[in-house]
Amino acid sequence: MYDMTDAVQAMKNRAVAMNGQSVAVNLSGGQTLTGTLAYATITGSWGGTVYPEVLTVTVSTKAHVVRIADVLSIGQG
């Protein structure tokens, strides 16, 4: 059985690795956003790493906030 939690964490790791780069983000609804990715982890009060549930893709001057769970893939834009 496929664990969705692993897929979401893998997408978060990909987003961290590509933060600040030009990307193409493919969404579950069939849309693709091509622009600059903004995604960064946060240090929790206990010292651990917190991964946000959303990322931002800026296309031209418009920022699109997307839930990680709706992202199918992130590639070079």
Buried (B, 14 or more C-beta within 10 A) or exposed (E): EEEEEEBBEEBBEBBBEBBEEEBBBBBEEEEEBBBBBBBEBEEEEEEEEEBBEBBBBEEEEEEBEBEBEBBEEBEEB
